[in-house]
Amino acid sequence: MIDFSIPEETRLLVDTVRRFVETEVQPLEDVVEQTATVPAEALAVTKAKAQKLGLYAMNMPADVGGGGLTCVEHCLVEEEFGKTSDALIRRVFGQVYPMLMACKGDQVERYLLPTVKGDKICAMAITEPGAGSDAASISTTAHLDGDEWVLNGTKHFISDGDIADYIILMALTDKDKRARGGITLFLVDRATAGFKVARTQPMMGHRGYGHAELSFEDCRIPKAAVLGEVGGGFKLIMQSVLQIRLAHIGARAVGMAQRALEMMRRHAGERRQFGQLIGDFQMVQKLIADSATEIFGVKMMVMNAAWDIDQGKDARDKVSMIKVAASEMQGRVVDRAIQVFGGMGFSKDLPLERMYRDARVTRIYDGTSEIHRMLVARSTIKNGLQL
């Protein structure tokens, strides 16, 4: 039996995050949208407050300075993060990738600990012009030359790639094996010769941080720059991305949709047309009821998969289902909210316009909806529905 009861200390943590997002982070959203940057002075103050409260890098284990949360706890926290913009989540609460736990030797002091502490920014470089959802089809290569790896290739759409202190780079070390032992992860410092940010790619949404095109031309890094094991990169990425998809897309989608629904609810109880509250109109009620129902359904899916992960169970199929359901649900809910607000919903005076743009990409990154539907279908045909 799945126990969804939440300990009191967890409830207090979630309440703390909720209040912090509402009072400290959401007020910064407008300036981020207007300037496409997170203001440095305000960020320094807000980030310091978050760190003092223990709200930075909460996804990481406690023994390296993180929050030490279970997957269920992590998803509950990420739900609250979803109520603000991705740029502010990254800067205030940290974007610390779990595969960094594979750091060893001096990598721990050089990369892992400073990133968890918030002193360094990391970017993860997987996607290429010819390799999106099919990550194993990358063409960036790494070959060993004496005591150095030589990197060649191009990555694009790399979040924070323009400002990162270092990159987690996925490259081919054996073209014949690829996903079956031919892909390796490397830690590449920003100042490394041969590595450059080619350009920052303009995007429809997610303003406030860069999405960069990176180039590696005869870029030489030490033999010891391997993250994990040679040939173990694809497996390490897949292990890490499971919880990232669940938390960053599934849980955050629930949070964004909850914020949109709350705005709908309040507006429906205040706005009058034709002599009555618009909340009395059955068509508006349908928009609200459908949104509440979908949010509840996706939240239960997220909690179920998170509980499975905490129990050591294989949740890959469930996370693929959640990737599809959550990303598409939040788009529908935000769209309904704009409809309820009418012209005001379409204006930049409300956050709904920004949320609408931000929501769209979640059906694309970390595997498109079509790819995840294919994965779910293949598994279901082979094994049946495993709940």
CORLINMO-V897033 format. One record per run of one state. SS is the DSSP state (alpha for helix, beta for strand, coil for the rest). FROM is the first residue (numbers start at 1). LEN is the number of residues. Records with the same first field share a line. If there is no record, write none. Layout:
SS=FROM-LEN, FROM-LEN
//
This chain:
coil=1-7, 36-4, 53-9, 65-6, 82-4, 94-4, 103-4, 118-4, 126-2, 129-2, 132-3, 138-3, 146-2, 160-6, 173-5, 181-2, 190-5, 201-10, 228-4, 269-3, 274-2, 281-1, 311-5, 342-1, 347-5, 364-5, 384-4
alpha=8-28, 40-13, 62-3, 71-11, 86-8, 98-5, 107-11, 135-3, 178-3, 223-3, 233-36, 278-3, 282-29, 316-26, 343-4, 352-12, 369-15
beta=122-4, 128-1, 131-1, 141-5, 148-12, 166-7, 183-7, 195-6, 211-12, 226-2, 232-1, 272-2, 276-2
//
